[in-house]
Amino acid sequence: MIFLFGMEDGLLHTTCGTPNYVAPEVLKDKGYDGTSSDIWSCGVILFVLMAGYLPFDEPSLIGLYKKIWEASFSCPSWFSSGARNLIKRILDPNPLTRITIPEILQDEWFKKGYKPPKFEQDEDVNLDENILYFTWL
């Protein structure tokens, strides 16, 4: 892996990550927005959880990168149209037109059956005790 440091232009310049999950803009090595590239990686994870295999997989890195740059993948037949549409918007090779987190939260397929977590306002939690407990496990 190649590591480049610096954010003079407001973009990240560290090339890192597992090749199959890396967003196209990270591979181009011209700087990238971390949030948008993380959305891409989450889209790959969602695809794997639903399909059971990677959307981008090739024996050679050159072939893999070409598929990622072109977002060349197809969804299995058992994906609903809503799931297909969302994944295609997440795995958009253009980070400027890729779906955002607020847009994902409003997506009909994503919202189907979604129940936001409810947090107790008065819940008294001592994090020091939990940290100590997990340290001894």
N, CA, C and O atoms as CSV, one atom per row, in Angstrom:
chain,resi,resn,atom,element,x,y,z
A,1,MET,N,N,0.821,-1.181,0.000
A,1,MET,CA,C,0.000,0.000,0.000
A,1,MET,C,C,0.867,1.248,0.000
A,1,MET,O,O,1.984,1.262,0.517
A,2,ILE,N,N,0.321,2.275,-0.588
A,2,ILE,CA,C,1.016,3.559,-0.669
A,2,ILE,C,C,0.341,4.510,0.314
A,2,ILE,O,O,-0.886,4.593,0.365
A,3,PHE,N,N,1.143,5.220,1.086
A,3,PHE,CA,C,0.580,6.179,2.020
A,3,PHE,C,C,1.070,7.575,1.656
A,3,PHE,O,O,2.274,7.824,1.604
A,4,LEU,N,N,0.143,8.468,1.409
A,4,LEU,CA,C,0.447,9.868,1.122
A,4,LEU,C,C,-0.277,10.712,2.154
A,4,LEU,O,O,-1.471,10.519,2.387
A,5,PHE,N,N,0.413,11.626,2.762
A,5,PHE,CA,C,-0.201,12.437,3.797
A,5,PHE,C,C,-0.355,13.865,3.318
A,5,PHE,O,O,0.440,14.359,2.518
A,6,GLY,N,N,-1.395,14.525,3.820
A,6,GLY,CA,C,-1.594,15.926,3.489
A,6,GLY,C,C,-3.033,16.209,3.138
A,6,GLY,O,O,-3.713,15.403,2.502
A,7,MET,N,N,-3.484,17.378,3.566
A,7,MET,CA,C,-4.852,17.792,3.272
A,7,MET,C,C,-4.869,19.249,2.859
A,7,MET,O,O,-5.801,19.977,3.204
A,8,GLU,N,N,-3.868,19.685,2.136
A,8,GLU,CA,C,-3.786,21.085,1.749
A,8,GLU,C,C,-4.993,21.520,0.920
A,8,GLU,O,O,-5.389,22.685,0.971
A,9,ASP,N,N,-5.580,20.598,0.160
A,9,ASP,CA,C,-6.709,20.940,-0.697
A,9,ASP,C,C,-8.051,20.549,-0.083
A,9,ASP,O,O,-9.082,20.622,-0.751
A,10,GLY,N,N,-8.046,20.137,1.181
A,10,GLY,CA,C,-9.276,19.743,1.854
A,10,GLY,C,C,-9.696,18.312,1.553
A,10,GLY,O,O,-10.744,17.866,2.020
A,11,LEU,N,N,-8.907,17.596,0.790
A,11,LEU,CA,C,-9.204,16.210,0.450
A,11,LEU,C,C,-8.227,15.279,1.156
A,11,LEU,O,O,-7.145,15.693,1.571
A,12,LEU,N,N,-8.619,14.030,1.286
A,12,LEU,CA,C,-7.718,13.035,1.846
A,12,LEU,C,C,-6.808,12.515,0.746
A,12,LEU,O,O,-7.194,12.455,-0.421
A,13,HIS,N,N,-5.586,12.137,1.135
A,13,HIS,CA,C,-4.618,11.653,0.158
A,13,HIS,C,C,-3.961,10.352,0.596
A,13,HIS,O,O,-2.913,9.986,0.065
A,14,THR,N,N,-4.548,9.658,1.541
A,14,THR,CA,C,-4.004,8.395,1.996
A,14,THR,C,C,-4.679,7.266,1.240
A,14,THR,O,O,-5.891,7.076,1.347
A,15,THR,N,N,-3.906,6.524,0.484
A,15,THR,CA,C,-4.441,5.378,-0.236
A,15,THR,C,C,-4.366,4.187,0.697
A,15,THR,O,O,-3.281,3.714,1.036
A,16,CYS,N,N,-5.533,3.705,1.111
A,16,CYS,CA,C,-5.551,2.586,2.043
A,16,CYS,C,C,-6.858,1.818,1.887
A,16,CYS,O,O,-7.813,2.299,1.278
A,17,GLY,N,N,-6.878,0.629,2.443
A,17,GLY,CA,C,-8.090,-0.174,2.404
A,17,GLY,C,C,-7.918,-1.460,1.617
A,17,GLY,O,O,-6.948,-1.632,0.879
A,18,THR,N,N,-8.868,-2.349,1.785
A,18,THR,CA,C,-8.882,-3.606,1.051
A,18,THR,C,C,-9.314,-3.313,-0.380
A,18,THR,O,O,-10.352,-2.684,-0.585
A,19,PRO,N,N,-8.549,-3.751,-1.372
A,19,PRO,CA,C,-8.825,-3.357,-2.756
A,19,PRO,C,C,-10.274,-3.550,-3.210
A,19,PRO,O,O,-10.804,-2.681,-3.903
A,20,ASN,N,N,-10.926,-4.639,-2.850
A,20,ASN,CA,C,-12.286,-4.898,-3.316
A,20,ASN,C,C,-13.305,-3.889,-2.782
A,20,ASN,O,O,-14.391,-3.757,-3.347
A,21,TYR,N,N,-12.973,-3.181,-1.713
A,21,TYR,CA,C,-13.906,-2.273,-1.059
A,21,TYR,C,C,-13.590,-0.802,-1.317
A,21,TYR,O,O,-14.352,0.073,-0.907
A,22,VAL,N,N,-12.487,-0.524,-1.986
A,22,VAL,CA,C,-12.011,0.849,-2.158
A,22,VAL,C,C,-12.785,1.565,-3.266
A,22,VAL,O,O,-13.039,1.004,-4.333
A,23,ALA,N,N,-13.149,2.804,-2.988
A,23,ALA,CA,C,-13.876,3.634,-3.960
A,23,ALA,C,C,-12.960,4.029,-5.117
A,23,ALA,O,O,-11.747,4.148,-4.939
A,24,PRO,N,N,-13.538,4.233,-6.300
A,24,PRO,CA,C,-12.725,4.573,-7.476
A,24,PRO,C,C,-11.868,5.820,-7.295
A,24,PRO,O,O,-10.732,5.871,-7.765
A,25,GLU,N,N,-12.413,6.823,-6.614
A,25,GLU,CA,C,-11.652,8.064,-6.451
A,25,GLU,C,C,-10.411,7.873,-5.579
A,25,GLU,O,O,-9.437,8.612,-5.723
A,26,VAL,N,N,-10.436,6.898,-4.684
A,26,VAL,CA,C,-9.261,6.602,-3.855
A,26,VAL,C,C,-8.162,6.009,-4.738
A,26,VAL,O,O,-6.982,6.318,-4.569
A,27,LEU,N,N,-8.561,5.160,-5.673
A,27,LEU,CA,C,-7.597,4.513,-6.572
A,27,LEU,C,C,-6.949,5.502,-7.528
A,27,LEU,O,O,-5.820,5.288,-7.969
A,28,LYS,N,N,-7.647,6.578,-7.852
A,28,LYS,CA,C,-7.128,7.546,-8.827
A,28,LYS,C,C,-6.018,8.413,-8.241
A,28,LYS,O,O,-5.302,9.085,-8.982
A,29,ASP,N,N,-5.871,8.401,-6.916
A,29,ASP,CA,C,-4.749,9.066,-6.251
A,29,ASP,C,C,-4.669,10.566,-6.540
A,29,ASP,O,O,-3.582,11.111,-6.730
A,30,LYS,N,N,-5.836,11.232,-6.571
A,30,LYS,CA,C,-5.861,12.684,-6.793
A,30,LYS,C,C,-6.535,13.403,-5.622
A,30,LYS,O,O,-6.847,14.590,-5.718
A,31,GLY,N,N,-6.756,12.693,-4.533
A,31,GLY,CA,C,-7.466,13.239,-3.389
A,31,GLY,C,C,-8.922,12.835,-3.443
A,31,GLY,O,O,-9.496,12.692,-4.522
A,32,TYR,N,N,-9.521,12.649,-2.272
A,32,TYR,CA,C,-10.907,12.199,-2.214
A,32,TYR,C,C,-11.568,12.655,-0.924
A,32,TYR,O,O,-10.908,12.943,0.074
A,33,ASP,N,N,-12.895,12.710,-0.978
A,33,ASP,CA,C,-13.700,13.040,0.194
A,33,ASP,C,C,-13.939,11.747,0.967
A,33,ASP,O,O,-14.468,10.781,0.419
A,34,GLY,N,N,-13.549,11.730,2.238
A,34,GLY,CA,C,-13.652,10.516,3.043
A,34,GLY,C,C,-15.069,10.013,3.223
A,34,GLY,O,O,-15.303,8.805,3.211
A,35,THR,N,N,-16.016,10.918,3.390
A,35,THR,CA,C,-17.406,10.507,3.602
A,35,THR,C,C,-17.956,9.791,2.375
A,35,THR,O,O,-18.578,8.735,2.493
A,36,SER,N,N,-17.729,10.354,1.221
A,36,SER,CA,C,-18.235,9.758,-0.011
A,36,SER,C,C,-17.585,8.398,-0.281
A,36,SER,O,O,-18.256,7.457,-0.704
A,37,SER,N,N,-16.288,8.303,-0.035
A,37,SER,CA,C,-15.615,7.022,-0.271
A,37,SER,C,C,-16.047,5.981,0.759
A,37,SER,O,O,-16.095,4.792,0.441
A,38,ASP,N,N,-16.362,6.398,1.977
A,38,ASP,CA,C,-16.876,5.466,2.988
A,38,ASP,C,C,-18.264,4.958,2.608
A,38,ASP,O,O,-18.588,3.799,2.864
A,39,ILE,N,N,-19.081,5.811,2.004
A,39,ILE,CA,C,-20.401,5.387,1.528
A,39,ILE,C,C,-20.233,4.280,0.492
A,39,ILE,O,O,-20.948,3.279,0.527
A,40,TRP,N,N,-19.289,4.459,-0.429
A,40,TRP,CA,C,-19.007,3.420,-1.431
A,40,TRP,C,C,-18.672,2.103,-0.727
A,40,TRP,O,O,-19.252,1.063,-1.041
A,41,SER,N,N,-17.738,2.151,0.221
A,41,SER,CA,C,-17.315,0.930,0.912
A,41,SER,C,C,-18.483,0.272,1.645
A,41,SER,O,O,-18.589,-0.954,1.666
A,42,CYS,N,N,-19.352,1.075,2.241
A,42,CYS,CA,C,-20.552,0.530,2.895
A,42,CYS,C,C,-21.479,-0.124,1.871
A,42,CYS,O,O,-22.144,-1.115,2.173
A,43,GLY,N,N,-21.519,0.431,0.666
A,43,GLY,CA,C,-22.312,-0.171,-0.399
A,43,GLY,C,C,-21.779,-1.538,-0.789
A,43,GLY,O,O,-22.554,-2.455,-1.057
A,44,VAL,N,N,-20.463,-1.679,-0.822
A,44,VAL,CA,C,-19.865,-2.985,-1.107
A,44,VAL,C,C,-20.234,-3.968,0.002
A,44,VAL,O,O,-20.570,-5.121,-0.273
A,45,ILE,N,N,-20.173,-3.516,1.249
A,45,ILE,CA,C,-20.539,-4.377,2.382
A,45,ILE,C,C,-22.005,-4.787,2.288
A,45,ILE,O,O,-22.333,-5.956,2.486
A,46,LEU,N,N,-22.886,-3.839,1.990
A,46,LEU,CA,C,-24.308,-4.151,1.839
A,46,LEU,C,C,-24.510,-5.189,0.743
A,46,LEU,O,O,-25.266,-6.144,0.919
A,47,PHE,N,N,-23.839,-5.004,-0.383
A,47,PHE,CA,C,-23.943,-5.952,-1.494
A,47,PHE,C,C,-23.506,-7.349,-1.035
A,47,PHE,O,O,-24.200,-8.330,-1.300
A,48,VAL,N,N,-22.371,-7.442,-0.356
A,48,VAL,CA,C,-21.855,-8.732,0.107
A,48,VAL,C,C,-22.824,-9.388,1.083
A,48,VAL,O,O,-23.059,-10.594,1.004
A,49,LEU,N,N,-23.388,-8.610,2.001
A,49,LEU,CA,C,-24.339,-9.169,2.969
A,49,LEU,C,C,-25.580,-9.727,2.282
A,49,LEU,O,O,-26.134,-10.738,2.713
A,50,MET,N,N,-26.009,-9.070,1.221
A,50,MET,CA,C,-27.222,-9.497,0.529
A,50,MET,C,C,-26.965,-10.582,-0.521
A,50,MET,O,O,-27.793,-11.472,-0.715
A,51,ALA,N,N,-25.819,-10.504,-1.193
A,51,ALA,CA,C,-25.547,-11.420,-2.301
A,51,ALA,C,C,-24.731,-12.641,-1.883
A,51,ALA,O,O,-24.891,-13.730,-2.434
A,52,GLY,N,N,-23.861,-12.442,-0.904
A,52,GLY,CA,C,-22.977,-13.533,-0.495
A,52,GLY,C,C,-21.671,-13.559,-1.261
A,52,GLY,O,O,-20.876,-14.485,-1.104
A,53,TYR,N,N,-21.442,-12.549,-2.091
A,53,TYR,CA,C,-20.187,-12.443,-2.831
A,53,TYR,C,C,-19.919,-10.978,-3.131
A,53,TYR,O,O,-20.810,-10.138,-3.002
A,54,LEU,N,N,-18.701,-10.676,-3.529
A,54,LEU,CA,C,-18.291,-9.301,-3.807
A,54,LEU,C,C,-18.819,-8.805,-5.148
A,54,LEU,O,O,-18.901,-9.581,-6.100
A,55,PRO,N,N,-19.178,-7.524,-5.239
A,55,PRO,CA,C,-19.603,-6.976,-6.523
A,55,PRO,C,C,-18.426,-6.802,-7.483
A,55,PRO,O,O,-18.601,-6.882,-8.699
A,56,PHE,N,N,-17.237,-6.567,-6.946
A,56,PHE,CA,C,-16.036,-6.360,-7.745
A,56,PHE,C,C,-15.001,-7.385,-7.303
A,56,PHE,O,O,-14.479,-7.312,-6.190
A,57,ASP,N,N,-14.709,-8.334,-8.176
A,57,ASP,CA,C,-13.742,-9.369,-7.835
A,57,ASP,C,C,-13.076,-9.875,-9.102
A,57,ASP,O,O,-13.743,-10.349,-10.021
A,58,GLU,N,N,-11.784,-9.774,-9.142
A,58,GLU,CA,C,-10.983,-10.216,-10.292
A,58,GLU,C,C,-9.673,-10.768,-9.746
A,58,GLU,O,O,-9.206,-10.317,-8.701
A,59,PRO,N,N,-9.074,-11.734,-10.433
A,59,PRO,CA,C,-7.801,-12.281,-9.957
A,59,PRO,C,C,-6.645,-11.282,-10.036
A,59,PRO,O,O,-5.723,-11.351,-9.224
A,60,SER,N,N,-6.678,-10.362,-10.992
A,60,SER,CA,C,-5.590,-9.379,-11.101
A,60,SER,C,C,-6.062,-8.029,-10.565
A,60,SER,O,O,-7.234,-7.671,-10.690
A,61,LEU,N,N,-5.136,-7.295,-9.972
A,61,LEU,CA,C,-5.470,-5.961,-9.448
A,61,LEU,C,C,-5.885,-5.021,-10.574
A,61,LEU,O,O,-6.802,-4.217,-10.402
A,62,ILE,N,N,-5.226,-5.112,-11.712
A,62,ILE,CA,C,-5.571,-4.241,-12.845
A,62,ILE,C,C,-7.021,-4.491,-13.269
A,62,ILE,O,O,-7.778,-3.544,-13.480
A,63,GLY,N,N,-7.406,-5.761,-13.393
A,63,GLY,CA,C,-8.784,-6.101,-13.764
A,63,GLY,C,C,-9.773,-5.651,-12.709
A,63,GLY,O,O,-10.853,-5.158,-13.034
A,64,LEU,N,N,-9.405,-5.821,-11.432
A,64,LEU,CA,C,-10.270,-5.394,-10.329
A,64,LEU,C,C,-10.464,-3.882,-10.360
A,64,LEU,O,O,-11.589,-3.393,-10.257
A,65,TYR,N,N,-9.362,-3.143,-10.502
A,65,TYR,CA,C,-9.459,-1.681,-10.511
A,65,TYR,C,C,-10.285,-1.187,-11.690
A,65,TYR,O,O,-11.034,-0.219,-11.553
A,66,LYS,N,N,-10.163,-1.831,-12.840
A,66,LYS,CA,C,-10.958,-1.444,-14.009
A,66,LYS,C,C,-12.449,-1.608,-13.710
A,66,LYS,O,O,-13.249,-0.734,-14.042
A,67,LYS,N,N,-12.821,-2.726,-13.082
A,67,LYS,CA,C,-14.225,-2.944,-12.732
A,67,LYS,C,C,-14.708,-1.894,-11.731
A,67,LYS,O,O,-15.829,-1.398,-11.842
A,68,ILE,N,N,-13.868,-1.560,-10.761
A,68,ILE,CA,C,-14.240,-0.557,-9.765
A,68,ILE,C,C,-14.392,0.810,-10.433
A,68,ILE,O,O,-15.389,1.492,-10.199
A,69,TRP,N,N,-13.434,1.222,-11.252
A,69,TRP,CA,C,-13.495,2.531,-11.928
A,69,TRP,C,C,-14.761,2.669,-12.754
A,69,TRP,O,O,-15.364,3.741,-12.805
A,70,GLU,N,N,-15.162,1.586,-13.398
A,70,GLU,CA,C,-16.355,1.613,-14.247
A,70,GLU,C,C,-17.625,1.247,-13.492
A,70,GLU,O,O,-18.719,1.319,-14.051
A,71,ALA,N,N,-17.491,0.856,-12.232
A,71,ALA,CA,C,-18.608,0.337,-11.430
A,71,ALA,C,C,-19.320,-0.769,-12.211
A,71,ALA,O,O,-20.545,-0.788,-12.335
A,72,SER,N,N,-18.513,-1.674,-12.725
A,72,SER,CA,C,-19.021,-2.771,-13.533
A,72,SER,C,C,-19.401,-3.948,-12.630
A,72,SER,O,O,-18.552,-4.750,-12.240
A,73,PHE,N,N,-20.689,-4.033,-12.309
A,73,PHE,CA,C,-21.201,-5.116,-11.476
A,73,PHE,C,C,-22.659,-5.336,-11.845
A,73,PHE,O,O,-23.284,-4.486,-12.479
A,74,SER,N,N,-23.187,-6.466,-11.448
A,74,SER,CA,C,-24.622,-6.700,-11.644
A,74,SER,C,C,-25.181,-7.329,-10.377
A,74,SER,O,O,-24.519,-8.117,-9.702
A,75,CYS,N,N,-26.399,-6.962,-10.081
A,75,CYS,CA,C,-27.068,-7.474,-8.884
A,75,CYS,C,C,-27.700,-8.830,-9.198
A,75,CYS,O,O,-28.165,-9.061,-10.314
A,76,PRO,N,N,-27.714,-9.723,-8.208
A,76,PRO,CA,C,-28.371,-11.021,-8.413
A,76,PRO,C,C,-29.882,-10.859,-8.596
A,76,PRO,O,O,-30.459,-9.840,-8.217
A,77,SER,N,N,-30.495,-11.856,-9.169
A,77,SER,CA,C,-31.928,-11.796,-9.486
A,77,SER,C,C,-32.806,-11.660,-8.249
A,77,SER,O,O,-33.921,-11.148,-8.341
A,78,TRP,N,N,-32.325,-12.107,-7.097
A,78,TRP,CA,C,-33.159,-12.053,-5.891
A,78,TRP,C,C,-33.175,-10.680,-5.218
A,78,TRP,O,O,-33.913,-10.486,-4.252
A,79,PHE,N,N,-32.384,-9.729,-5.701
A,79,PHE,CA,C,-32.447,-8.366,-5.162
A,79,PHE,C,C,-33.746,-7.718,-5.625
A,79,PHE,O,O,-34.107,-7.809,-6.798
A,80,SER,N,N,-34.437,-7.073,-4.715
A,80,SER,CA,C,-35.642,-6.330,-5.103
A,80,SER,C,C,-35.227,-5.115,-5.927
A,80,SER,O,O,-34.063,-4.716,-5.909
A,81,SER,N,N,-36.172,-4.535,-6.641
A,81,SER,CA,C,-35.843,-3.350,-7.442
A,81,SER,C,C,-35.398,-2.207,-6.535
A,81,SER,O,O,-34.516,-1.435,-6.911
A,82,GLY,N,N,-35.989,-2.084,-5.354
A,82,GLY,CA,C,-35.584,-1.039,-4.413
A,82,GLY,C,C,-34.148,-1.216,-3.945
A,82,GLY,O,O,-33.395,-0.246,-3.850
A,83,ALA,N,N,-33.768,-2.458,-3.653
A,83,ALA,CA,C,-32.389,-2.746,-3.226
A,83,ALA,C,C,-31.418,-2.470,-4.376
A,83,ALA,O,O,-30.352,-1.890,-4.167
A,84,ARG,N,N,-31.786,-2.884,-5.580
A,84,ARG,CA,C,-30.930,-2.635,-6.754
A,84,ARG,C,C,-30.699,-1.142,-6.953
A,84,ARG,O,O,-29.569,-0.695,-7.149
A,85,ASN,N,N,-31.776,-0.386,-6.902
A,85,ASN,CA,C,-31.669,1.059,-7.124
A,85,ASN,C,C,-30.779,1.725,-6.088
A,85,ASN,O,O,-29.946,2.566,-6.426
A,86,LEU,N,N,-30.957,1.350,-4.825
A,86,LEU,CA,C,-30.139,1.957,-3.770
A,86,LEU,C,C,-28.675,1.579,-3.949
A,86,LEU,O,O,-27.804,2.445,-3.877
A,87,ILE,N,N,-28.392,0.315,-4.178
A,87,ILE,CA,C,-26.999,-0.117,-4.329
A,87,ILE,C,C,-26.353,0.553,-5.540
A,87,ILE,O,O,-25.182,0.927,-5.482
A,88,LYS,N,N,-27.089,0.708,-6.621
A,88,LYS,CA,C,-26.529,1.387,-7.800
A,88,LYS,C,C,-26.227,2.857,-7.498
A,88,LYS,O,O,-25.266,3.414,-8.029
A,89,ARG,N,N,-27.037,3.479,-6.654
A,89,ARG,CA,C,-26.769,4.877,-6.280
A,89,ARG,C,C,-25.592,4.976,-5.311
A,89,ARG,O,O,-24.864,5.969,-5.316
A,90,ILE,N,N,-25.406,3.955,-4.486
A,90,ILE,CA,C,-24.263,3.936,-3.561
A,90,ILE,C,C,-22.978,3.632,-4.324
A,90,ILE,O,O,-21.942,4.246,-4.067
A,91,LEU,N,N,-23.038,2.697,-5.251
A,91,LEU,CA,C,-21.853,2.314,-6.024
A,91,LEU,C,C,-21.760,3.107,-7.328
A,91,LEU,O,O,-21.426,2.565,-8.382
A,92,ASP,N,N,-22.057,4.375,-7.233
A,92,ASP,CA,C,-21.903,5.314,-8.346
A,92,ASP,C,C,-20.411,5.677,-8.405
A,92,ASP,O,O,-19.868,6.161,-7.411
A,93,PRO,N,N,-19.740,5.459,-9.532
A,93,PRO,CA,C,-18.305,5.738,-9.591
A,93,PRO,C,C,-17.951,7.224,-9.503
A,93,PRO,O,O,-16.791,7.571,-9.284
A,94,ASN,N,N,-18.938,8.099,-9.671
A,94,ASN,CA,C,-18.691,9.534,-9.564
A,94,ASN,C,C,-19.038,9.981,-8.146
A,94,ASN,O,O,-20.213,9.990,-7.780
A,95,PRO,N,N,-18.043,10.353,-7.343
A,95,PRO,CA,C,-18.322,10.748,-5.962
A,95,PRO,C,C,-19.201,11.986,-5.839
A,95,PRO,O,O,-19.824,12.201,-4.799
A,96,LEU,N,N,-19.258,12.803,-6.892
A,96,LEU,CA,C,-20.078,14.020,-6.851
A,96,LEU,C,C,-21.565,13.727,-7.044
A,96,LEU,O,O,-22.410,14.511,-6.612
A,97,THR,N,N,-21.887,12.616,-7.684
A,97,THR,CA,C,-23.294,12.257,-7.891
A,97,THR,C,C,-23.714,11.058,-7.035
A,97,THR,O,O,-24.881,10.665,-7.049
A,98,ARG,N,N,-22.773,10.483,-6.297
A,98,ARG,CA,C,-23.077,9.347,-5.414
A,98,ARG,C,C,-24.071,9.788,-4.337
A,98,ARG,O,O,-24.027,10.930,-3.879
A,99,ILE,N,N,-24.944,8.904,-3.943
A,99,ILE,CA,C,-25.934,9.187,-2.912
A,99,ILE,C,C,-25.236,9.581,-1.598
A,99,ILE,O,O,-24.142,9.102,-1.301
A,100,THR,N,N,-25.872,10.443,-0.832
A,100,THR,CA,C,-25.328,10.902,0.449
A,100,THR,C,C,-26.045,10.182,1.597
A,100,THR,O,O,-27.055,9.512,1.381
A,101,ILE,N,N,-25.526,10.322,2.793
A,101,ILE,CA,C,-26.160,9.703,3.970
A,101,ILE,C,C,-27.596,10.210,4.152
A,101,ILE,O,O,-28.498,9.391,4.324
A,102,PRO,N,N,-27.846,11.532,4.121
A,102,PRO,CA,C,-29.240,11.983,4.265
A,102,PRO,C,C,-30.166,11.390,3.195
A,102,PRO,O,O,-31.321,11.070,3.475
A,103,GLU,N,N,-29.653,11.246,1.974
A,103,GLU,CA,C,-30.469,10.651,0.909
A,103,GLU,C,C,-30.719,9.163,1.164
A,103,GLU,O,O,-31.810,8.662,0.892
A,104,ILE,N,N,-29.720,8.464,1.681
A,104,ILE,CA,C,-29.902,7.039,2.022
A,104,ILE,C,C,-30.982,6.910,3.089
A,104,ILE,O,O,-31.847,6.039,3.002
A,105,LEU,N,N,-30.929,7.776,4.090
A,105,LEU,CA,C,-31.911,7.720,5.181
A,105,LEU,C,C,-33.331,7.979,4.697
A,105,LEU,O,O,-34.289,7.579,5.359
A,106,GLN,N,N,-33.484,8.643,3.553
A,106,GLN,CA,C,-34.806,8.920,2.993
A,106,GLN,C,C,-35.230,7.898,1.934
A,106,GLN,O,O,-36.365,7.931,1.460
A,107,ASP,N,N,-34.334,7.003,1.568
A,107,ASP,CA,C,-34.636,6.009,0.536
A,107,ASP,C,C,-35.731,5.055,1.024
A,107,ASP,O,O,-35.670,4.560,2.149
A,108,GLU,N,N,-36.720,4.803,0.183
A,108,GLU,CA,C,-37.862,3.953,0.558
A,108,GLU,C,C,-37.445,2.539,0.934
A,108,GLU,O,O,-37.973,1.982,1.896
A,109,TRP,N,N,-36.518,1.951,0.205
A,109,TRP,CA,C,-36.075,0.592,0.536
A,109,TRP,C,C,-35.364,0.573,1.876
A,109,TRP,O,O,-35.579,-0.333,2.680
A,110,PHE,N,N,-34.516,1.570,2.124
A,110,PHE,CA,C,-33.791,1.651,3.386
A,110,PHE,C,C,-34.745,1.836,4.561
A,110,PHE,O,O,-34.556,1.232,5.616
A,111,LYS,N,N,-35.757,2.658,4.384
A,111,LYS,CA,C,-36.688,2.973,5.470
A,111,LYS,C,C,-37.671,1.843,5.759
A,111,LYS,O,O,-38.278,1.826,6.830
A,112,LYS,N,N,-37.844,0.907,4.843
A,112,LYS,CA,C,-38.842,-0.144,5.003
A,112,LYS,C,C,-38.548,-0.959,6.271
A,112,LYS,O,O,-37.535,-1.652,6.363
A,113,GLY,N,N,-39.436,-0.857,7.216
A,113,GLY,CA,C,-39.290,-1.594,8.471
A,113,GLY,C,C,-38.282,-0.995,9.439
A,113,GLY,O,O,-38.033,-1.573,10.496
A,114,TYR,N,N,-37.704,0.140,9.107
A,114,TYR,CA,C,-36.694,0.767,9.961
A,114,TYR,C,C,-37.340,1.391,11.192
A,114,TYR,O,O,-38.325,2.122,11.090
A,115,LYS,N,N,-36.775,1.092,12.346
A,115,LYS,CA,C,-37.217,1.713,13.587
A,115,LYS,C,C,-36.015,2.386,14.220
A,115,LYS,O,O,-35.061,1.720,14.623
A,116,PRO,N,N,-36.061,3.711,14.306
A,116,PRO,CA,C,-34.911,4.416,14.889
A,116,PRO,C,C,-34.701,3.996,16.344
A,116,PRO,O,O,-35.668,3.704,17.047
A,117,PRO,N,N,-33.453,3.965,16.798
A,117,PRO,CA,C,-33.194,3.579,18.188
A,117,PRO,C,C,-33.761,4.620,19.143
A,117,PRO,O,O,-33.794,5.814,18.844
A,118,LYS,N,N,-34.203,4.142,20.291
A,118,LYS,CA,C,-34.691,5.049,21.343
A,118,LYS,C,C,-33.719,4.971,22.507
A,118,LYS,O,O,-33.456,3.899,23.052
A,119,PHE,N,N,-33.201,6.114,22.870
A,119,PHE,CA,C,-32.246,6.178,23.953
A,119,PHE,C,C,-32.925,6.758,25.187
A,119,PHE,O,O,-33.685,7.723,25.106
A,120,GLU,N,N,-32.639,6.164,26.298
A,120,GLU,CA,C,-33.184,6.647,27.561
A,120,GLU,C,C,-32.385,7.871,27.990
A,120,GLU,O,O,-31.165,7.804,28.137
A,121,GLN,N,N,-33.078,8.989,28.190
A,121,GLN,CA,C,-32.417,10.222,28.608
A,121,GLN,C,C,-31.852,10.124,30.013
A,121,GLN,O,O,-30.787,10.671,30.297
A,122,ASP,N,N,-32.556,9.433,30.887
A,122,ASP,CA,C,-32.156,9.390,32.295
A,122,ASP,C,C,-31.304,8.168,32.639
A,122,ASP,O,O,-31.004,7.939,33.811
A,123,GLU,N,N,-30.917,7.396,31.655
A,123,GLU,CA,C,-30.154,6.188,31.914
A,123,GLU,C,C,-28.781,6.560,32.463
A,123,GLU,O,O,-28.057,7.353,31.861
A,124,ASP,N,N,-28.431,5.986,33.604
A,124,ASP,CA,C,-27.153,6.274,34.258
A,124,ASP,C,C,-26.157,5.179,33.881
A,124,ASP,O,O,-26.262,4.041,34.339
A,125,VAL,N,N,-25.190,5.543,33.040
A,125,VAL,CA,C,-24.196,4.575,32.584
A,125,VAL,C,C,-22.827,5.061,33.006
A,125,VAL,O,O,-22.458,6.211,32.769
A,126,ASN,N,N,-22.075,4.164,33.637
A,126,ASN,CA,C,-20.720,4.495,34.037
A,126,ASN,C,C,-19.767,3.798,33.071
A,126,ASN,O,O,-19.540,2.593,33.181
A,127,LEU,N,N,-19.211,4.550,32.131
A,127,LEU,CA,C,-18.341,3.965,31.119
A,127,LEU,C,C,-17.053,3.418,31.709
A,127,LEU,O,O,-16.478,2.477,31.161
A,128,ASP,N,N,-16.580,3.996,32.830
A,128,ASP,CA,C,-15.352,3.497,33.446
A,128,ASP,C,C,-15.513,2.048,33.896
A,128,ASP,O,O,-14.589,1.249,33.740
A,129,GLU,N,N,-16.667,1.698,34.450
A,129,GLU,CA,C,-16.909,0.329,34.876
A,129,GLU,C,C,-16.931,-0.613,33.677
A,129,GLU,O,O,-16.369,-1.707,33.738
A,130,ASN,N,N,-17.581,-0.193,32.576
A,130,ASN,CA,C,-17.655,-1.035,31.383
A,130,ASN,C,C,-16.276,-1.249,30.767
A,130,ASN,O,O,-15.949,-2.355,30.337
A,131,ILE,N,N,-15.483,-0.207,30.726
A,131,ILE,CA,C,-14.140,-0.325,30.155
A,131,ILE,C,C,-13.305,-1.276,31.007
A,131,ILE,O,O,-12.602,-2.133,30.471
A,132,LEU,N,N,-13.375,-1.132,32.316
A,132,LEU,CA,C,-12.628,-2.000,33.210
A,132,LEU,C,C,-13.074,-3.448,33.038
A,132,LEU,O,O,-12.242,-4.355,33.020
A,133,TYR,N,N,-14.376,-3.669,32.913
A,133,TYR,CA,C,-14.917,-5.015,32.746
A,133,TYR,C,C,-14.384,-5.654,31.469
A,133,TYR,O,O,-13.952,-6.806,31.485
A,134,PHE,N,N,-14.413,-4.907,30.356
A,134,PHE,CA,C,-13.958,-5.459,29.091
A,134,PHE,C,C,-12.461,-5.643,29.049
A,134,PHE,O,O,-11.971,-6.485,28.297
A,135,THR,N,N,-11.708,-4.873,29.841
A,135,THR,CA,C,-10.265,-5.024,29.876
A,135,THR,C,C,-9.881,-6.364,30.483
A,135,THR,O,O,-8.858,-6.947,30.122
A,136,TRP,N,N,-10.697,-6.844,31.397
A,136,TRP,CA,C,-10.370,-8.095,32.085
A,136,TRP,C,C,-10.898,-9.320,31.369
A,136,TRP,O,O,-10.587,-10.436,31.783
A,137,LEU,N,N,-11.672,-9.167,30.329
A,137,LEU,CA,C,-12.202,-10.325,29.597
A,137,LEU,C,C,-11.143,-11.062,28.822
A,137,LEU,O,O,-11.442,-12.055,28.159
